């Protein structure tokens, strides 16, 4: 999904939530979860799904009409340094963009 497509989907009310996955040493992966359950990756540039920095993610999503995102971190700090993993998954953090 391109950014202009996200803008149209936001205006039409088809987007349920926008998720930002923080990937270790890679950047950010942005997904739009639609009201019908479909999930689309929001592209940073043509053919690139990884976003380089959080300020870029915030400013571009704000321009598309997104006011808050669900920030997810698939790997916790404990897993990275070798401590046992948590039993429950991280529910994420709602982050306002303003």
C-alpha positions in Angstrom: 0.0 0.0 0.0 1.3 3.4 -1.0 1.0 6.4 1.2 -1.7 8.0 -1.0 -3.7 4.8 -0.8 -3.5 5.0 3.0 -4.8 8.7 2.8 -7.8 7.6 0.8 -8.5 4.6 3.1 -8.3 6.9 6.2 -10.7 9.4 4.6 -13.2 6.7 3.7 -13.0 5.2 7.2 -11.7 1.8 6.1 -8.7 1.7 8.4 -9.2 0.1 11.8 -5.7 0.8 13.2 -2.2 1.4 12.0 0.6 -0.7 13.6 4.3 0.2 13.7 6.7 -2.7 14.4 10.1 -1.7 15.8 12.5 -4.2 14.3 15.9 -4.5 15.9 18.7 -2.9 13.9 16.5 -2.6 10.8 14.1 0.3 11.2 10.3 0.2 11.3 7.6 -1.7 9.5 4.2 0.0 9.2 1.0 -2.0 8.6 -2.6 -0.8 8.1 -5.2 -3.1 9.5 -8.5 -2.6 7.7 -12.0 -2.8 9.2 -12.6 -6.0 7.2 -9.5 -7.7 8.7 -7.1 -7.3 5.7 -3.6 -6.2 6.6 -1.5 -4.1 4.2 2.1 -3.0 4.4 2.5 0.8 4.1 5.6 1.4 1.8 8.2 4.0 2.7 9.3 4.4 -0.9 8.7 2.4 -4.1 9.5 -1.2 -3.4 10.7 -0.5 0.2 8.7 -1.6 3.2 11.2 -0.6 5.9 11.0 2.9 7.3 14.4 4.3 8.5 13.5 6.4 11.5 10.5 7.1 13.9 10.4 10.9 13.1 9.9 10.0 9.4 7.2 7.5 10.3 5.3 10.0 12.5 5.4 12.9 10.0 4.4 10.9 7.0 1.5 9.2 8.9 0.3 12.5 10.3 0.1 13.8 6.7 -2.0 10.8 5.8 -4.5 11.5 8.6 -3.3 9.0 11.2 -3.6 10.4 14.7 -2.3 7.4 16.8 -0.5 4.1 16.1 -0.1 0.9 17.9 3.7 0.5 18.6 4.7 -3.2 18.7 8.1 -4.6 19.6 8.4 -8.3 18.6 11.6 -8.8 20.5 12.0 -7.6 24.0 15.3 -6.4 25.5 15.4 -9.5 27.6 15.4 -11.8 24.5 18.1 -9.7 22.9 20.5 -10.1 25.8 19.7 -13.8 26.4 17.3 -13.7 29.4 14.3 -16.1 29.3 11.4 -14.8 27.2 8.2 -13.5 28.7 5.3 -15.9 28.9 2.8 -13.3 27.6 3.2 -11.4 24.4 3.6 -7.6 24.4 0.1 -6.0 23.8 1.8 -3.0 22.3 1.6 0.7 23.2 -0.9 3.2 21.8 1.2 6.2 20.7 -0.4 9.5 19.7 1.3 11.2 16.8 0.6 14.8 17.9 
